[in-house]
Amino acid sequence: MEGSELMLSGNTLERRLQLSGIVLILGLLVEAVALLGRGPLAFIVFVGLGGLLLLAGIAGYLLSLVGPGSTNV
């Protein structure tokens, strides 16, 4: 198996949840790096890019739970 096949599973719900988690972690990393910076540009990156990635990850997570690919348990 290749690396990309090991990372993302075949199940649609699990794949969406994994992608949402990756986007959330990326947003947290951007915010952590932006905290090291000084000045107004670091704040704009923190709020703009980091906040956007966090919101996209949360929205993707919630939409994957209620989307058409989810199953009732």
LOMAR-42781 format. One record per atom (N, C-alpha, C, O): residue in one letter; atom name; x negated, y, z negated. Coordinates in Angstrom, 3 decimals. Atoms other than C-alpha are relative to their C-alpha. Example, Ala and Ser with C-alpha at 12.3 -4.5 7.8 and 13.67 -1.06 7.14 Angstrom:
% LOMAR-42781
<A N <-0.890 -1.190 0.000>>;
<A CA <-12.300 -4.500 -7.800>>;
<A C <-0.900 1.200 0.000>>;
<A O <-1.936 1.181 -0.665>>;
<S N <0.820 -1.190 0.060>>;
<S CA <-13.670 -1.060 -7.140>>;
<S C <0.770 1.090 -0.730>>;
<S O <0.261 2.198 -0.899>>;
END
This chain:
% LOMAR-42781
<M N <-0.838 -1.194 0.000>>;
<M CA <0.000 0.000 0.000>>;
<M C <-0.878 1.251 0.000>>;
<M O <-1.950 1.285 -0.604>>;
<E N <0.728 -1.260 -0.039>>;
<E CA <-1.129 3.505 0.716>>;
<E C <0.316 0.823 -1.234>>;
<E O <1.253 0.503 -1.966>>;
<G N <-0.194 -0.838 1.174>>;
<G CA <-1.380 6.216 -1.935>>;
<G C <1.337 0.697 -0.011>>;
<G O <1.957 0.825 -1.067>>;
<S N <-1.286 -0.698 -0.040>>;
<S CA <1.705 8.069 -0.745>>;
<S C <1.155 -0.951 -0.258>>;
<S O <2.189 -0.539 -0.785>>;
<E N <-1.043 0.979 0.257>>;
<E CA <3.743 4.870 -0.897>>;
<E C <0.078 -0.350 -1.481>>;
<E O <1.154 -0.664 -1.992>>;
<L N <-0.004 0.294 1.419>>;
<L CA <2.698 4.280 -4.481>>;
<L C <0.577 1.146 -0.811>>;
<L O <1.208 0.919 -1.843>>;
<M N <-0.426 -1.158 0.777>>;
<M CA <3.494 7.807 -5.617>>;
<M C <1.504 0.206 0.065>>;
<M O <2.138 0.416 -0.969>>;
<L N <-1.424 -0.246 -0.152>>;
<L CA <7.000 8.204 -4.224>>;
<L C <0.725 -1.318 0.228>>;
<L O <0.367 -2.094 1.114>>;
<S N <-0.727 1.264 -0.118>>;
<S CA <9.469 5.382 -4.684>>;
<S C <0.991 0.061 1.151>>;
<S O <1.220 1.123 1.730>>;
<G N <-0.934 0.092 -1.106>>;
<G CA <11.974 4.214 -2.103>>;
<G C <1.403 0.444 -0.350>>;
<G O <2.156 0.845 0.537>>;
<N N <-1.329 -0.392 0.424>>;
<N CA <15.080 4.989 -4.143>>;
<N C <0.176 1.511 0.178>>;
<N O <-0.697 2.289 -0.208>>;
<T N <-0.219 -1.415 -0.296>>;
<T CA <16.588 8.322 -3.093>>;
<T C <0.056 0.840 -1.265>>;
<T O <-0.548 1.912 -1.323>>;
<L N <-0.121 -0.754 1.246>>;
<L CA <17.477 9.447 -6.612>>;
<L C <-1.348 0.139 -0.688>>;
<L O <-1.708 1.224 -1.146>>;
<E N <1.315 -0.057 0.641>>;
<E CA <14.074 8.551 -8.015>>;
<E C <-0.950 0.904 0.767>>;
<E O <-1.755 1.615 0.166>>;
<R N <0.883 -0.848 -0.808>>;
<R CA <12.329 10.281 -5.118>>;
<R C <0.319 1.476 -0.222>>;
<R O <-0.588 2.299 -0.346>>;
<R N <-0.380 -1.397 0.255>>;
<R CA <14.315 13.484 -5.644>>;
<R C <-0.445 0.452 -1.376>>;
<R O <-0.908 1.580 -1.542>>;
<L N <0.425 -0.350 1.353>>;
<L CA <13.581 13.411 -9.365>>;
<L C <-1.514 0.173 -0.070>>;
<L O <-2.002 1.064 -0.766>>;
<Q N <1.445 -0.137 -0.019>>;
<Q CA <9.880 12.887 -8.708>>;
<Q C <-0.423 1.310 0.659>>;
<Q O <-1.317 1.994 0.163>>;
<L N <0.335 -1.253 -0.678>>;
<L CA <9.759 15.799 -6.261>>;
<L C <0.341 1.203 -0.868>>;
<L O <-0.405 2.182 -0.893>>;
<S N <-0.365 -1.088 0.908>>;
<S CA <11.583 18.025 -8.745>>;
<S C <-1.016 0.126 -1.126>>;
<S O <-1.374 1.235 -1.523>>;
<G N <1.019 -0.025 1.048>>;
<G CA <9.086 17.050 -11.429>>;
<G C <-1.310 0.580 0.492>>;
<G O <-1.981 1.311 -0.237>>;
<I N <1.231 -0.539 -0.576>>;
<I CA <6.177 17.849 -9.136>>;
<I C <0.102 1.514 0.151>>;
<I O <-0.858 2.232 -0.128>>;
<V N <-0.196 -1.446 -0.153>>;
<V CA <7.636 21.298 -8.392>>;
<V C <-0.039 0.683 -1.366>>;
<V O <-0.611 1.765 -1.497>>;
<L N <0.042 -0.562 1.353>>;
<L CA <8.158 21.922 -12.129>>;
<L C <-1.426 0.081 -0.526>>;
<L O <-1.823 1.102 -1.087>>;
<I N <1.383 -0.001 0.478>>;
<I CA <4.586 20.948 -12.958>>;
<I C <-0.826 1.034 0.757>>;
<I O <-1.677 1.697 0.165>>;
<L N <0.700 -1.007 -0.786>>;
<L CA <3.298 23.133 -10.122>>;
<L C <0.327 1.403 -0.504>>;
<L O <-0.554 2.259 -0.583>>;
<G N <-0.388 -1.294 0.555>>;
<G CA <5.280 26.062 -11.521>>;
<G C <-0.674 0.277 -1.330>>;
<G O <-1.101 1.403 -1.586>>;
<L N <0.683 -0.181 1.278>>;
<L CA <3.822 25.503 -14.982>>;
<L C <-1.486 0.272 0.188>>;
<L O <-2.067 1.072 -0.544>>;
<L N <1.414 -0.251 -0.279>>;
<L CA <0.303 25.367 -13.540>>;
<L C <-0.227 1.417 0.515>>;
<L O <-1.197 2.073 0.133>>;
<V N <0.117 -1.366 -0.514>>;
<V CA <0.853 28.621 -11.646>>;
<V C <0.134 1.001 -1.145>>;
<V O <-0.609 1.981 -1.205>>;
<E N <-0.179 -0.908 1.132>>;
<E CA <2.108 30.285 -14.827>>;
<E C <-1.190 -0.052 -0.946>>;
<E O <-1.581 0.977 -1.496>>;
<A N <1.171 0.109 0.871>>;
<A CA <-0.833 28.955 -16.842>>;
<A C <-1.189 0.757 0.582>>;
<A O <-1.919 1.428 -0.148>>;
<V N <1.096 -0.724 -0.643>>;
<V CA <-3.314 30.331 -14.305>>;
<V C <0.269 1.506 -0.028>>;
<V O <-0.652 2.303 -0.201>>;
<A N <-0.337 -1.421 0.008>>;
<A CA <-1.445 33.639 -14.170>>;
<A C <-0.192 0.611 -1.382>>;
<A O <-0.458 1.807 -1.498>>;
<L N <0.234 -0.518 1.350>>;
<L CA <-1.740 33.965 -17.944>>;
<L C <-1.458 0.375 -0.228>>;
<L O <-1.759 1.205 -1.086>>;
<L N <1.414 -0.315 0.129>>;
<L CA <-5.514 34.053 -17.541>>;
<L C <-0.352 1.329 0.666>>;
<L O <-1.363 1.945 0.329>>;
<G N <0.272 -1.247 -0.715>>;
<G CA <-5.320 37.066 -15.231>>;
<G C <0.392 1.228 -0.802>>;
<G O <1.084 1.145 -1.817>>;
<R N <-0.317 -1.277 0.645>>;
<R CA <-5.070 40.699 -16.195>>;
<R C <0.602 0.933 1.029>>;
<R O <0.290 0.862 2.218>>;
<G N <-0.561 -1.010 -0.870>>;
<G CA <-3.049 43.509 -14.769>>;
<G C <1.373 -0.364 0.519>>;
<G O <1.908 -1.433 0.226>>;
<P N <-1.368 0.185 -0.481>>;
<P CA <0.251 43.870 -12.994>>;
<P C <0.155 -1.126 1.031>>;
<P O <1.220 -1.737 1.117>>;
<L N <-0.104 1.058 -0.996>>;
<L CA <-0.520 41.412 -10.201>>;
<L C <0.164 -1.374 -0.664>>;
<L O <0.916 -2.218 -0.177>>;
<A N <-0.134 1.268 0.724>>;
<A CA <-0.925 38.557 -12.692>>;
<A C <1.420 -0.162 -0.535>>;
<A O <1.962 -1.267 -0.532>>;
<F N <-1.368 0.065 0.500>>;
<F CA <2.464 39.419 -14.183>>;
<F C <0.980 -0.307 1.130>>;
<F O <1.923 -1.078 0.946>>;
<I N <-0.877 0.253 -1.141>>;
<I CA <4.102 39.455 -10.754>>;
<I C <-0.113 -1.450 0.450>>;
<I O <0.896 -2.072 0.780>>;
<V N <0.185 1.410 -0.350>>;
<V CA <2.601 36.051 -9.937>>;
<V C <0.660 -0.885 -1.054>>;
<V O <1.301 -1.881 -0.719>>;
<F N <-0.591 0.784 1.084>>;
<F CA <3.694 34.745 -13.353>>;
<F C <1.518 -0.056 0.129>>;
<F O <2.113 -1.133 0.093>>;
<V N <-1.457 -0.051 -0.060>>;
<V CA <7.285 35.896 -13.014>>;
<V C <0.516 -0.419 1.374>>;
<V O <1.470 -1.191 1.473>>;
<G N <-0.496 0.257 -1.347>>;
<G CA <7.677 35.722 -9.248>>;
<G C <-0.209 -1.428 0.460>>;
<G O <0.752 -2.172 0.658>>;
<L N <0.306 1.321 -0.547>>;
<L CA <5.919 32.593 -8.073>>;
<L C <0.249 -1.108 -1.024>>;
<L O <0.869 -2.123 -0.710>>;
<G N <-0.199 1.024 1.025>>;
<G CA <5.882 30.662 -11.342>>;
<G C <1.461 -0.185 -0.349>>;
<G O <1.935 -1.316 -0.466>>;
<G N <-1.426 0.095 0.307>>;
<G CA <9.490 31.484 -12.166>>;
<G C <0.798 -0.604 1.136>>;
<G O <1.732 -1.371 0.904>>;
<L N <-0.689 0.557 -1.161>>;
<L CA <10.617 30.660 -8.647>>;
<L C <-0.201 -1.513 0.088>>;
<L O <0.745 -2.251 0.364>>;
<L N <0.263 1.437 -0.037>>;
<L CA <8.926 27.253 -8.755>>;
<L C <0.726 -0.722 -1.133>>;
<L O <1.247 -1.819 -0.932>>;
<L N <-0.721 0.614 1.113>>;
<L CA <10.412 26.519 -12.186>>;
<L C <1.492 -0.091 0.299>>;
<L O <2.114 -1.128 0.071>>;
<L N <-1.430 0.022 -0.338>>;
<L CA <13.896 27.480 -11.044>>;
<L C <0.302 -1.000 1.114>>;
<L O <1.329 -1.678 1.081>>;
<A N <-0.205 0.965 -1.086>>;
<A CA <13.518 25.424 -7.868>>;
<A C <-0.077 -1.429 -0.524>>;
<A O <0.695 -2.286 -0.096>>;
<G N <0.108 1.327 0.582>>;
<G CA <12.414 22.405 -9.893>>;
<G C <1.211 -0.365 -0.835>>;
<G O <1.704 -1.491 -0.761>>;
<I N <-1.187 0.251 0.820>>;
<I CA <15.296 22.735 -12.343>>;
<I C <1.228 -0.193 0.880>>;
<I O <2.028 -1.099 0.644>>;
<A N <-1.146 0.128 -0.910>>;
<A CA <17.819 23.260 -9.543>>;
<A C <-0.061 -1.319 0.767>>;
<A O <0.963 -1.978 0.945>>;
<G N <0.141 1.275 -0.693>>;
<G CA <16.438 20.281 -7.632>>;
<G C <0.328 -1.174 -0.895>>;
<G O <0.937 -2.149 -0.454>>;
<Y N <-0.313 1.059 0.964>>;
<Y CA <16.677 18.136 -10.750>>;
<Y C <1.500 -0.116 -0.212>>;
<Y O <2.060 -1.210 -0.146>>;
<L N <-1.442 0.033 0.249>>;
<L CA <20.266 19.112 -11.465>>;
<L C <0.778 -0.423 1.248>>;
<L O <1.740 -1.183 1.144>>;
<L N <-0.689 0.397 -1.231>>;
<L CA <21.332 18.771 -7.821>>;
<L C <-0.209 -1.467 0.327>>;
<L O <0.670 -2.103 0.907>>;
<S N <0.222 1.421 -0.269>>;
<S CA <19.755 15.343 -7.586>>;
<S C <0.862 -0.868 -0.920>>;
<S O <1.208 -1.992 -0.556>>;
<L N <-0.859 0.765 0.907>>;
<L CA <21.819 14.209 -10.580>>;
<L C <1.452 -0.027 0.457>>;
<L O <2.144 -1.025 0.255>>;
<V N <-1.407 -0.077 -0.408>>;
<V CA <25.150 15.346 -9.100>>;
<V C <0.187 -0.133 1.511>>;
<V O <1.310 -0.069 2.011>>;
<G N <-0.060 0.069 -1.455>>;
<G CA <24.297 14.959 -5.414>>;
<G C <0.623 -1.290 0.511>>;
<G O <0.983 -2.168 -0.273>>;
<P N <-0.641 1.173 -0.605>>;
<P CA <25.686 12.387 -2.979>>;
<P C <-0.795 -1.290 -0.167>>;
<P O <-0.217 -2.373 -0.068>>;
<G N <0.795 1.219 0.145>>;
<G CA <22.795 9.958 -3.540>>;
<G C <0.012 -0.593 -1.392>>;
<G O <-0.529 -1.678 -1.603>>;
<S N <-0.007 0.506 1.366>>;
<S CA <23.424 9.555 -7.262>>;
<S C <1.060 -1.065 -0.174>>;
<S O <2.051 -1.096 0.556>>;
<T N <-0.945 1.060 0.273>>;
<T CA <25.216 6.559 -8.678>>;
<T C <0.603 0.187 -1.383>>;
<T O <-0.055 0.718 -2.278>>;
<N N <-0.642 -0.089 1.304>>;
<N CA <27.678 6.413 -11.549>>;
<N C <-0.412 -1.189 -0.853>>;
<N O <-0.387 -2.335 -0.404>>;
<V N <0.431 1.072 0.905>>;
<V CA <26.456 4.445 -14.539>>;
<V C <1.027 -0.185 -1.079>>;
<V O <0.862 -1.040 -1.949>>;
END
